[in-house]
Amino acid sequence: MPVKFTVNTRTFTSDAPPQTPLLWVIREQLKLTGTKFGCGAGLCGACMVHIDGKRAFSCQTQLSEVAGRAVTTIEGLSSDSSHPVQKAWLAERVPQCGYCQSGQIMSAAALLKDNPSPSRDEIVEHMSTNICRCGTYPRIVRAIERAAREG
């Protein structure tokens, strides 16, 4: 049975089996490759997207779970990197290898949407769902603090 949902404000219908991970529909059918495959177990955060405004591991979300819902990927966060988190990411020179960045940015954007002025401890706790193998955690925290200040 086809599943209809919205991705980055555009309606999409997928004929993939309902238990297919959303990540594979996003990457393979929609060709939106900013959302990355990391661990496939919801442990690294590279696949983070927003579903109805809340962050979610797309590798752990079945296609059937997004029927009638709105999904936002890194490509839908802003078309020109003008989102405050993206601007702060560049200003703080966060990226190194870049693989985890879209998931990190999506998590940070969700945090700031729910809590526009998080403490450093709240940032660290919230971002603990995302792994950066390059170890840019101090820059990630500074970027989120900057995005909160400069909005």
N, C-alpha and C positions, 0 to 999 in steps of 0.2 A: 504494500500500500504506500503510495507516495506521501512524503512528508513536506509540508509547506511551512516556510519560516522566512524571516527577514534577516539578511546579512548586510550590514553597513547601509541600511535604509532601502535596500532593494529586495523585492520578494523573490524567493527561490523555491523551487520544488525539486526534491531529490527522490529518485527511485531506488536508492541504496537500501539494503536491508535495515530495518529499524534499529538493530543492535550495533550498527556500524559506528565507531567512534566519530564524533563530530569533527575532530582533527582531520581525519582522512577525507571527509566531504569538503571541508574548507580548502585543503591543499590540493587534492586530486580532481575534484569536480569543479570547484570555483577558481582554482589556480591562484589562490591567495596564499602565497608562500612565506609571508611575514611571520605567520604563526608556525612555530618550529616543533618538530618531534624531538624530544629529549630522552625521557626515560620510559614513557608509555605507562607509567604506574602512578602518576599524579604526585611525584616526589620532587620534581625539579622546577616546575613552573614555566618552562620554555613554551608550553602550549597555551598559556593563559589567554582567555578571551573574556568578554563581558556578555552575560546573558541577562536580558532585561535590566541592564545596568549593574549587575553584580558579577564579580569575577568568578571564573570557573575554569577548571582544567578541561580543555577540550578533548584530551586523550581519554578522559574518564567519563565524559558525557556522551550518552548514546544519542544517535540521531532522533529517535522517537521522543526524547526528553525536550527537544527544542521546537516541536510542532506548535505553530502559532505564536512563537516567541521571537524576540529581537536579539540577534547576535551581533556584536561589534568586535571586529578584529583590529589589529594594529593599523591596517590600511584604512579603516573607518574612523579611527580616533581623530584624525585631521588629514586633510588632503595635501597640506603643505607644511607639515611639521610645526604648525603654529600652536599646538596644544601646550599649555604651560609646562607640563612634565617633559615633553619633547624638547622645548626650548631650554629648560634647566639641564636636561641631560647633556645637551651640546655645550652649554656654558660651563658645566663642571667637568667636561671631558670624561664622561663615564665610560663610553665604550672602549673595549680593548679588542677582543676577538669578535664581539658583537652577537654571538649566537643567542645568548640569553636575553638580549636587550628588549625585544618586543614583549616577552612575557613579564620582564621587570617593569617596563613602562605601563603595561596594562594593569598590573597589580598596584603600582603607585597611583595611577589615575583613579582607580577604584577607591583607594584609601582616601585620597583628597576629596573625592566626591562625597564620601560619607563623613569625613572628618577634615574640614578645611585647615585646621591648625593643630596637627598632631604633635605630640611631644616626641623627642628622640626615641624614647623607649617604645612608644606606640608605633613609630616607623619601623624600628628593628623587629618588633613582634610581628607586625603585619607582613613585612617583607621576608620573614623566615620561611615562607612557602616557596621562595625562589632561590635557586642556587646559581652562583656565578663562579665558574671554575677558574676565572682569571683573578678573583679576589678583589673586585673593585667595590666592595661593600662600603668603605668610607665615602667614596665618591657618590655612590647611590644614595646614601643617607643625606649627604650635602645637597644633592640635586633635588631630593624631595623637600627638604627644608627650604630651598630656594623657590621651588614651585609654589609652596605654601605661602611664602612671603610675597612673591611677585605676582602670583596668580595670573 
